[in-house]
Amino acid sequence: MNARRLYAPLVGIPLLAVLGLLHAGSGLHAPQAIRGEWRVQLVAPAAAPSACVASLTGDSLHSLSIVQSGPEASVTLRSADGDEWARGDLTIRAGAAEGALSKPTPGSCGSPWRLTLTFGDRAVPDSLHGILDDPACATCTGIAFRASRRRPQPAP
């Protein structure tokens, strides 16, 4: 009889605690997975971008690398020859990410630039739409681009 009285609280209380934690966390959702390597295709701007952002036109901007941890991401833009063009951090929210990028070696271009990505509501999107603009230039437009996920190469 004493064992039954002891058993109920020793099992029941932890079980109720687990059920309470599961209920409390039921509204949590993981952010979308945008990590990986992305192939970038620039879209012609409608108006003149700033001189610094315009240096991205043509084939000079080639890839976007994203390392993600939860709702935060680190981004690296690389040129066609693989050199790092700019890097920065993004905050991911429902269907979009935004943050600031700067060049690793400061030059004549001011920074930071603003990078905005949109990617819809799929758990693991296959494409991104982005705008890179210079917030210091009020009369300039940003550079729009599309990016498609690079599939990993199979191991030989």
SVG drawing of the C-alpha trace seen along z (x, -y; Angstrom):
<svg xmlns="http://www.w3.org/2000/svg" viewBox="-2 -61 44 63">
<polyline fill="none" stroke="black" stroke-width="0.4" points="0.0,0.0 2.8,-2.4 4.5,-1.7 1.4,-2.8 1.2,-6.0 4.8,-6.7 4.6,-5.6 1.8,-8.0 3.7,-11.3 7.1,-10.0 5.7,-9.1 2.8,-11.5 4.6,-14.8 7.4,-14.3 4.8,-13.1 2.7,-16.3 5.9,-18.4 6.8,-16.8 3.2,-17.3 3.3,-21.0 6.6,-21.6 5.3,-20.0 2.2,-22.1 4.3,-25.3 6.6,-24.6 3.9,-23.6 3.8,-27.1 7.6,-27.1 8.6,-26.7 12.1,-26.3 13.2,-29.0 13.5,-28.1 16.7,-26.5 18.5,-28.8 22.0,-27.6 24.2,-26.4 25.8,-27.6 23.7,-29.6 24.4,-30.5 23.6,-34.2 22.0,-35.7 21.8,-39.5 18.7,-41.3 19.2,-44.5 18.4,-47.6 15.6,-49.9 17.7,-53.0 21.3,-53.7 22.7,-52.0 25.5,-53.6 28.9,-53.3 29.9,-50.7 26.9,-48.5 27.3,-48.9 30.6,-47.2 28.6,-44.0 27.1,-44.1 28.1,-41.7 29.5,-38.4 31.5,-39.7 29.1,-38.5 28.9,-34.7 27.9,-33.0 26.3,-33.5 27.3,-31.3 25.0,-31.1 25.9,-29.6 22.8,-29.4 22.3,-28.9 18.6,-29.2 17.2,-32.6 20.7,-34.0 22.9,-33.6 26.3,-34.6 26.6,-35.5 29.5,-35.7 29.2,-37.1 31.9,-35.8 33.1,-37.0 33.3,-34.7 36.9,-34.0 36.1,-32.9 37.3,-36.0 35.3,-37.2 33.5,-40.4 31.5,-41.1 30.3,-39.5 27.8,-40.1 25.1,-38.8 21.3,-38.3 18.3,-37.9 15.8,-35.4 12.0,-36.0 9.0,-34.4 9.9,-34.2 12.6,-36.9 16.0,-37.8 17.7,-41.1 21.1,-42.4 24.2,-44.4 27.2,-43.5 30.7,-45.0 33.8,-44.5 36.6,-42.6 39.1,-45.2 37.7,-48.8 38.3,-50.7 36.7,-53.7 33.2,-52.2 31.3,-53.1 29.7,-50.3 27.7,-48.7 25.3,-47.7 21.9,-46.3 21.0,-42.9 17.3,-41.8 16.4,-38.2 12.9,-36.8 12.3,-33.1 8.6,-32.2 7.2,-29.7 8.8,-26.4 10.7,-24.7 13.8,-24.4 13.5,-26.9 15.2,-26.2 15.4,-29.9 16.0,-33.3 15.2,-36.8 17.4,-39.5 18.3,-43.2 21.6,-44.6 21.5,-48.4 23.6,-51.2 21.7,-53.0 24.1,-55.9 22.8,-56.8 19.3,-58.1 18.9,-58.5 20.4,-55.1 18.5,-51.9 19.6,-48.5 20.8,-45.6 18.2,-42.8 19.2,-39.2 17.9,-35.7 19.8,-32.8 19.3,-29.1 20.6,-26.5 23.7,-24.6 23.2,-20.9 26.0,-19.1 28.1,-17.0 27.9,-13.3 31.0,-11.7 33.1,-9.8"/>
</svg>
